[in-house]
Amino acid sequence: VPPDKPKLELNVTDITENDYVQFTCTSSGGYPAPTMKLLKDGSMEITGKTVTKDDKVTFTAIRQMSYKDNAADFKCEATNVMGADFATKKTTVKYSPRVVINPNYNPYTVIENEKITLICAINANPDVYQQLIWKRDSAQISVSNAKYTFDPIKRADAGKYSCFVQNA
């Protein structure tokens, strides 16, 4: 007899980066008893513990969530020789911004009097941020959008540039 469709549950609904989340996958029926596994994005197997009681099989895994788990598909599979079935959940993980300034050269050598644009590439969830601040040598120079343009760039513009953002 093939296993019944499994049920996949998480112990929390509001997930923030570094939270520990318990994934519980259960399937009833099926003969022989199904083997259970949990996959992230269809390939990465998550280790856990399987307990069989009567005709119910429960697989439990605890995972520390990362920003890389945002929008991930977790799939619980119940399989025996007679068939297989699965259940899925997509996770949403809140995390603080990761910022990279492009072009990403350090040092970034330019030719005086050319037009140069620095771009602050932001990866965050939620992706809405309160403001973006550009700094040169730790002094605030702008509160603006993600692009900072010099047209033209001058020798006096030399320095270490950084951008700062904060999400809600």
Backbone bond lengths (Angstrom), bond angles and torsions (degrees), N, CA, C in turn:
res aa  C-N    CA-C-N  psi(-1)  N-CA   C-N-CA  omega(-1)  CA-C   N-CA-C  phi
1 V - - - 1.459 - - 1.537 108.18 -
2 P 1.328 118.46 129.03 1.472 119.47 179.10 1.530 111.16 -69.52
3 P 1.324 117.42 156.49 1.466 120.18 179.88 1.523 111.08 -70.07
4 D 1.343 114.82 151.68 1.460 119.57 172.98 1.519 109.61 -68.67
5 K 1.323 115.81 160.36 1.459 120.60 177.69 1.527 108.35 -58.78
6 P 1.347 117.09 127.04 1.470 118.49 179.89 1.522 111.95 -72.35
7 K 1.318 114.44 163.19 1.465 122.11 176.17 1.526 106.57 -118.95
8 L 1.333 117.15 127.38 1.463 122.63 -179.31 1.519 108.98 -111.36
9 E 1.336 115.81 123.75 1.467 120.91 -179.69 1.522 110.30 -129.30
10 L 1.339 115.26 147.94 1.461 122.68 173.62 1.519 107.39 -112.40
11 N 1.336 117.04 146.33 1.464 119.70 -176.31 1.528 112.72 -78.59
12 V 1.335 118.43 -7.40 1.467 121.98 177.73 1.523 108.93 -136.62
13 T 1.328 116.18 157.39 1.459 120.15 177.10 1.524 111.52 -110.98
14 D 1.332 117.04 -24.85 1.461 121.62 -179.22 1.528 107.91 -108.63
15 I 1.348 116.98 105.23 1.461 121.67 -172.57 1.527 110.09 -108.79
16 T 1.333 115.12 131.63 1.459 122.49 174.78 1.524 107.55 -118.20
17 E 1.323 115.41 148.59 1.462 120.67 179.14 1.529 110.47 -47.80
18 N 1.319 116.18 139.09 1.469 126.99 -178.95 1.526 114.27 78.32
19 D 1.337 118.51 -3.71 1.464 120.40 173.26 1.523 109.06 -66.20
20 Y 1.337 116.07 147.54 1.454 121.67 171.46 1.522 107.35 -93.17
21 V 1.319 116.12 127.24 1.464 121.71 -178.51 1.520 108.71 -120.75
22 Q 1.345 115.23 134.55 1.459 120.43 176.98 1.522 108.79 -97.69
23 F 1.324 115.93 124.54 1.458 123.21 174.60 1.522 106.78 -100.35
24 T 1.344 116.85 127.63 1.456 121.28 178.43 1.524 108.17 -125.23
25 C 1.320 115.00 124.00 1.455 121.34 -179.31 1.526 107.89 -121.64
26 T 1.326 116.76 125.81 1.464 120.41 -179.35 1.527 110.07 -126.81
27 S 1.331 114.13 146.45 1.460 121.27 174.69 1.520 107.77 -143.13
28 S 1.321 115.69 135.80 1.465 120.91 177.51 1.518 108.76 -109.93
29 G 1.300 114.86 158.00 1.463 119.12 178.10 1.510 110.95 76.71
30 G 1.298 113.89 -172.23 1.447 120.03 -178.70 1.510 111.02 89.43
31 Y 1.327 114.46 131.91 1.460 119.25 175.35 1.510 108.05 -140.64
32 P 1.304 117.89 124.73 1.463 126.95 -3.49 1.530 111.34 -66.76
33 A 1.334 115.34 168.44 1.468 120.93 -178.80 1.532 109.28 -55.59
34 P 1.318 116.92 138.31 1.470 119.17 -177.09 1.526 112.83 -73.59
35 T 1.324 114.40 154.61 1.460 119.83 167.24 1.524 106.13 -89.26
36 M 1.331 115.57 146.27 1.459 120.62 -175.95 1.518 108.86 -120.67
37 K 1.332 115.66 143.90 1.458 119.29 171.73 1.512 109.57 -150.38
38 L 1.335 114.02 156.66 1.463 122.22 -179.61 1.524 107.67 -118.91
39 L 1.324 116.29 128.82 1.457 122.36 -179.26 1.527 110.05 -120.24
40 K 1.316 115.44 145.40 1.461 120.92 172.45 1.524 107.39 -104.64
41 D 1.320 116.00 126.37 1.462 122.88 178.92 1.523 112.65 51.66
42 G 1.336 115.19 35.46 1.450 121.01 171.47 1.512 117.60 81.97
43 S 1.339 118.48 -9.66 1.467 117.12 -175.94 1.524 114.20 -136.48
44 M 1.322 118.51 -39.04 1.464 119.85 -175.54 1.530 109.65 -78.59
45 E 1.332 116.53 113.83 1.461 120.44 -178.18 1.527 110.37 -81.15
46 I 1.337 115.43 132.66 1.466 123.03 179.55 1.525 107.71 -97.71
47 T 1.325 116.57 127.96 1.464 119.43 -179.06 1.523 110.45 -78.07
48 G 1.302 115.17 150.13 1.453 121.12 -179.84 1.512 110.42 -167.20
49 K 1.329 115.39 -162.60 1.464 122.18 -175.69 1.526 109.06 -125.06
50 T 1.328 116.19 136.31 1.462 121.88 178.37 1.519 109.51 -111.18
51 V 1.336 115.77 133.39 1.462 121.94 177.21 1.528 107.36 -127.24
52 T 1.345 116.06 131.56 1.467 121.44 177.85 1.524 108.27 -113.09
53 K 1.337 115.76 127.46 1.463 120.92 176.74 1.521 107.36 -137.71
54 D 1.334 115.33 120.88 1.465 122.33 -174.37 1.529 108.05 55.48
55 D 1.344 118.53 -121.13 1.469 119.32 -179.01 1.531 111.66 -105.66
56 K 1.346 116.54 16.48 1.470 121.13 -178.07 1.528 109.92 -110.72
57 V 1.342 115.76 128.16 1.457 121.78 178.15 1.526 107.57 -113.03
58 T 1.334 115.66 129.21 1.465 121.27 -179.50 1.524 109.38 -123.38
59 F 1.322 114.73 127.47 1.463 122.10 175.70 1.520 106.98 -111.47
60 T 1.352 116.94 129.86 1.465 121.77 -179.10 1.526 109.28 -128.17
61 A 1.337 115.14 134.59 1.461 121.36 176.75 1.523 108.54 -138.23
62 I 1.321 115.78 141.06 1.465 121.10 176.04 1.522 106.73 -113.99
63 R 1.326 115.21 130.62 1.466 120.87 -175.35 1.521 109.88 -133.38
64 Q 1.338 115.77 133.13 1.462 120.15 171.79 1.524 106.73 -81.65
65 M 1.323 115.80 120.58 1.452 120.72 -172.16 1.526 111.63 -81.43
66 S 1.314 114.24 142.79 1.456 123.32 -178.52 1.530 108.67 -119.17
67 Y 1.322 116.45 164.16 1.465 119.19 174.60 1.529 110.00 -60.09
68 K 1.321 117.58 -24.43 1.465 121.11 178.32 1.529 112.23 -71.25
69 D 1.340 117.63 -13.02 1.461 121.57 177.45 1.523 112.27 -87.19
70 N 1.332 118.12 -4.52 1.459 120.80 177.63 1.533 108.82 -66.12
71 A 1.327 115.71 130.72 1.466 123.88 -180.00 1.534 112.42 65.84
72 A 1.324 117.08 19.88 1.471 120.34 177.40 1.529 109.52 -81.73
73 D 1.328 115.35 150.04 1.462 121.45 174.94 1.518 108.24 -102.12
74 F 1.324 116.37 118.71 1.458 121.74 175.08 1.523 107.30 -101.35
75 K 1.326 115.16 130.39 1.461 121.74 -173.98 1.518 109.89 -124.42
76 C 1.323 115.96 124.86 1.457 122.41 175.60 1.527 107.63 -99.93
77 E 1.325 115.87 126.07 1.460 120.77 179.28 1.523 110.44 -114.52
78 A 1.333 115.66 133.88 1.469 122.82 172.82 1.528 106.31 -115.65
79 T 1.345 116.50 121.30 1.467 120.34 -172.86 1.526 110.52 -136.36
80 N 1.329 116.14 135.48 1.468 121.53 165.70 1.522 107.96 -138.97
81 V 1.327 117.90 -177.49 1.461 121.04 -175.59 1.527 112.88 -64.62
82 M 1.316 117.18 -17.92 1.463 121.51 -177.54 1.536 112.86 -92.88
83 G 1.339 117.24 -12.65 1.460 117.97 -179.77 1.512 112.39 161.36
84 A 1.331 114.57 -174.85 1.462 120.94 -178.19 1.523 109.20 -150.32
85 D 1.301 115.11 155.25 1.462 121.11 173.41 1.523 106.89 -150.86
86 F 1.333 116.33 168.25 1.461 119.16 -176.29 1.524 111.08 -150.98
87 A 1.324 114.28 164.04 1.460 122.96 173.97 1.532 106.91 -136.11
88 T 1.323 117.30 147.89 1.468 120.43 -178.81 1.525 111.38 -130.40
89 K 1.318 113.94 155.43 1.469 122.59 172.66 1.521 107.32 -141.64
90 K 1.318 116.06 137.26 1.467 121.97 173.35 1.524 106.74 -99.32
91 T 1.331 116.03 132.77 1.463 120.26 -178.45 1.523 111.20 -100.31
92 T 1.308 114.77 146.56 1.464 122.76 172.10 1.515 106.65 -118.18
93 V 1.322 116.50 121.29 1.458 121.96 -177.88 1.519 108.19 -118.99
94 K 1.329 116.23 126.47 1.462 121.13 175.78 1.527 108.40 -84.07
95 Y 1.337 115.89 137.22 1.470 119.44 179.18 1.516 110.12 -152.25
96 S 1.324 114.30 155.24 1.460 121.29 -178.47 1.535 110.07 -73.13
97 P 1.319 116.43 160.25 1.467 120.11 -176.00 1.524 113.88 -64.48
98 R 1.325 114.06 143.05 1.455 123.39 167.45 1.520 105.36 -111.02
99 V 1.321 117.01 129.91 1.463 121.33 -172.64 1.525 109.99 -124.23
100 V 1.328 115.64 135.94 1.462 122.80 173.38 1.525 106.78 -133.93
101 I 1.329 116.53 134.40 1.458 120.31 175.54 1.520 108.38 -96.46
102 N 1.323 115.56 127.40 1.459 121.71 178.36 1.520 109.83 -112.75
103 P 1.312 119.87 144.25 1.461 125.83 -0.63 1.519 111.10 -64.32
104 N 1.316 116.02 143.80 1.455 122.64 -172.28 1.535 110.99 -95.57
105 Y 1.313 116.65 60.79 1.462 122.33 175.91 1.518 107.82 -110.50
106 N 1.316 116.58 142.29 1.456 119.27 178.09 1.525 108.21 -142.23
107 P 1.304 121.11 104.90 1.473 124.33 3.31 1.527 111.55 -81.18
108 Y 1.321 115.78 157.68 1.456 123.66 177.98 1.523 107.24 -99.43
109 T 1.326 116.25 109.65 1.462 121.51 -177.42 1.522 109.06 -94.39
110 V 1.340 116.08 130.23 1.462 121.29 -177.79 1.522 109.60 -127.52
111 I 1.305 114.83 168.19 1.462 121.45 177.13 1.521 107.96 -104.12
112 E 1.313 115.79 127.46 1.461 121.50 -178.80 1.529 110.40 -56.49
113 N 1.334 114.59 144.34 1.468 125.53 178.57 1.530 114.34 76.58
114 E 1.343 118.27 5.40 1.460 120.34 174.02 1.529 109.33 -91.23
115 K 1.325 115.91 162.27 1.460 121.75 174.46 1.528 107.73 -85.51
116 I 1.329 116.41 126.60 1.465 122.68 -178.80 1.527 108.12 -127.67
117 T 1.327 117.13 135.95 1.460 121.73 176.03 1.520 109.45 -124.36
118 L 1.322 115.75 125.45 1.465 121.89 172.04 1.525 107.20 -96.57
119 I 1.328 116.17 139.69 1.466 120.95 179.96 1.519 108.76 -121.76
120 C 1.329 115.59 127.69 1.460 122.00 176.61 1.535 107.49 -92.50
121 A 1.348 116.73 103.23 1.465 122.11 -179.58 1.528 108.23 -87.23
122 I 1.322 116.45 122.62 1.465 122.32 -172.82 1.524 110.26 -118.46
123 N 1.339 115.77 131.98 1.454 122.27 173.97 1.518 106.10 -124.68
124 A 1.351 117.10 114.71 1.466 121.26 -177.56 1.521 109.80 -155.50
125 N 1.327 116.18 159.05 1.455 121.75 171.63 1.531 108.35 -142.94
126 P 1.326 120.15 115.40 1.461 123.64 5.09 1.522 111.49 -70.76
127 D 1.338 114.91 150.96 1.453 118.43 -175.31 1.526 113.26 -83.06
128 V 1.306 117.35 -7.17 1.459 120.24 176.94 1.518 108.14 -79.84
129 Y 1.302 116.70 125.13 1.451 120.44 179.61 1.522 109.50 -117.81
130 Q 1.314 115.09 154.51 1.460 120.80 -175.16 1.519 111.50 -70.05
131 Q 1.308 118.04 -44.91 1.456 121.56 177.83 1.519 109.81 -163.31
132 L 1.323 114.73 159.58 1.454 121.42 177.27 1.526 106.69 -117.76
133 I 1.321 115.94 127.94 1.465 121.23 -178.19 1.517 108.73 -117.88
134 W 1.327 115.98 126.98 1.464 122.39 173.06 1.515 108.23 -95.38
135 K 1.343 115.95 138.48 1.463 121.36 176.52 1.525 109.31 -129.29
136 R 1.347 114.26 148.31 1.463 120.64 171.08 1.517 106.52 -123.93
137 D 1.332 115.76 121.65 1.467 121.61 -178.42 1.526 110.96 50.24
138 S 1.324 116.93 45.07 1.467 127.57 177.11 1.522 115.34 71.80
139 A 1.324 118.74 1.70 1.472 121.43 176.36 1.527 109.28 -99.99
140 Q 1.338 116.26 131.13 1.456 119.68 -179.92 1.532 109.85 -65.24
141 I 1.341 115.79 132.12 1.466 119.70 179.37 1.517 112.30 -119.59
142 S 1.355 117.58 -16.82 1.456 119.02 -176.96 1.522 110.71 -165.04
143 V 1.321 115.24 146.79 1.457 122.68 166.11 1.516 103.76 -119.64
144 S 1.323 115.36 107.44 1.454 116.85 -169.98 1.509 111.51 -154.20
145 N 1.310 113.62 -153.48 1.458 119.70 178.06 1.531 109.85 -88.15
146 A 1.315 116.05 -170.73 1.466 120.79 -172.87 1.526 113.85 -77.55
147 K 1.341 118.38 -3.81 1.466 120.49 179.15 1.520 109.54 -113.09
148 Y 1.331 114.94 139.08 1.464 121.34 175.74 1.523 106.60 -128.64
149 T 1.334 116.10 116.99 1.464 120.90 -172.84 1.520 111.34 -113.65
150 F 1.322 114.50 138.25 1.463 123.03 171.92 1.531 105.70 -109.61
151 D 1.325 118.04 122.19 1.461 120.15 -179.01 1.517 110.62 -144.92
152 P 1.302 116.45 88.59 1.469 130.47 3.23 1.523 110.53 -94.36
153 I 1.323 115.98 165.82 1.462 120.24 176.28 1.525 108.97 -83.54
154 K 1.334 115.68 141.64 1.470 122.04 -178.25 1.535 109.04 -121.14
155 R 1.315 116.42 162.58 1.459 123.17 177.85 1.534 110.53 -55.95
156 A 1.307 117.44 -35.87 1.467 122.15 -179.43 1.534 112.36 -65.98
157 D 1.341 117.83 -15.12 1.469 122.10 179.44 1.526 112.62 -82.72
158 A 1.326 118.21 -4.60 1.465 121.38 -178.57 1.525 110.14 -60.04
159 G 1.328 116.67 142.14 1.460 120.96 177.84 1.515 111.11 160.65
160 K 1.328 114.90 -176.84 1.460 121.62 177.69 1.533 107.58 -98.12
161 Y 1.334 116.45 118.34 1.463 122.19 -177.83 1.516 110.30 -103.04
162 S 1.324 115.69 142.17 1.458 121.52 177.69 1.521 108.87 -146.39
163 C 1.321 115.26 155.79 1.467 119.51 174.91 1.520 108.04 -126.37
164 F 1.330 114.95 148.05 1.468 122.26 -177.38 1.513 108.90 -130.21
165 V 1.321 115.82 136.65 1.459 121.63 176.96 1.534 108.61 -136.27
166 Q 1.313 115.35 161.37 1.462 121.45 176.35 1.498 107.61 -142.89
167 N 1.350 116.71 128.61 1.469 117.87 176.59 1.520 109.49 -96.46
168 A 1.312 114.52 166.19 1.468 120.22 -174.39 1.510 112.41 -71.00
